[in-house]
Amino acid sequence: MDAWTAMGWVILGVLLVGVVLLVAGVLVTFQGRRQLAGSLGYLLDRLGMLEAEVRQLDEALSLLQEQLRRQGLADEEDLRALRRELASRRQREAEQQELARRLGEPEHAERLVKNPSDTLH
């Protein structure tokens, strides 16, 4: 009879630990969801602020373009040429960054030509 009582206490202890772990898991899950919801709310607020700033910048750009047109300083062809120039400049910069990144990799390091001080440029 004494063995059954000891076994009962062990089973009761295991069940109690299981219930405590279950309750702790549920609390941690709800806390994680609350933090996730708070983070998502913050990100959505920031996104709204960014959208408002983009709208303001778009309005400012439209005003500047209209002012340039009224003063005769730029027309549609000038603006298109400027857009093409900026796009090609961004493309060149992106290519230069890619080359610089690739040259920094160890397998390309041995192919780098060092610039001796006596080289004329």
N, C-alpha and C positions, 0 to 999 in steps of 0.2 A: 504494500500500500504506500510505503514511503517513496518508492521509485516512481509511482504514478503521480504523486504530489510534486516531486521534483520535475518530472517531465511536463506537468501542467504549467508550472512556473516558467520553464524554459519556453514553452510554446506561447504563453501569455507575453513574455518579454519580447520574443521575436515579432509577434503581432503588434505589440506596442511600438517597437522600433519601426516596423513597416508603416504604421499609420502616421508616425511622426515624419518619416521620410516622404510619404505621400503628400502630407499637408505642406511640408517645406517645399517640395517640388512645385505644387500648385501656386504657392505664394511667389516663388522665384519666377515662374512663368508669367504670372500676372504683372509682376514688377517689370519684367523684360518687355512685355507688351506695352505697358504704360510708358516706358522710356522710349520705345520704338515709335509710339504714337506722338510723343513730344518731339522727337527728332524729326519726324515727317512733317509735323506742323511747322517747326522752325524752317525746314527746307522750303516748304510751300510759301511761307511768308517772304523768305529771301527771294524766291522765284518771282513773286508778285512785285517786289521792289525792283528787281532787275527788269521786268517787263515794263514797268513805269519809266525807268531810266531810258530804256531803248526807245520807247515812244517819244520821250522828250528829245533824245538825240536825233531821231528821225524828223521831228518837227523843226529842230534847229537846222538840220541839213537842208530841209526844204526851203526854209527862210533864207539861208545863205545862197542857195542856188537861184532863188527868185531875185534876190538883191543883185547878184552878179549879172543876171540877165537884164534887169532894169537899167543897170549902169553901163551895159554894153561891154562888160569885161569878159564875158564868156557866153558861148552859145552851146547848143546840144553837141555839136561836133567836138568842141573843146573838151566838154565833160566826158564824152566817149573816149577820146584820145587819152585823157588823164586816167580813166578807169583801166584802159589797156596797159598803160605804163605802170600803174600800181600793181596790177595783176602780174605782169612780167617781173617786176621787182620782188614781189613776194615769192614767186616761183624760184627766182635766182637765190634768194636768201634761204629758202627751204632746201634747195639743192646743196648750197654751201654748208648748211648745218648737217645735212646727211653725210656729206663727204668728211666733214670734221669728226663726226661721230664714228664713221667707219674707220677713219685713220687712227682713231684712238684705241681701236680694238687690238688685242695682243697679236693676232695673226697678221695684221697689216703693219705692225710696228717695225719689222725688219725691212720693209720696203720703203720706209721714210728716208728721204735724203736730208742729211743734216746740212745746215747752212753754215759753211766755214766763214770765219771772219774776214778772210782775204778775197771773198767773192765780190765781184763788182755787179751792181744792179743797175 
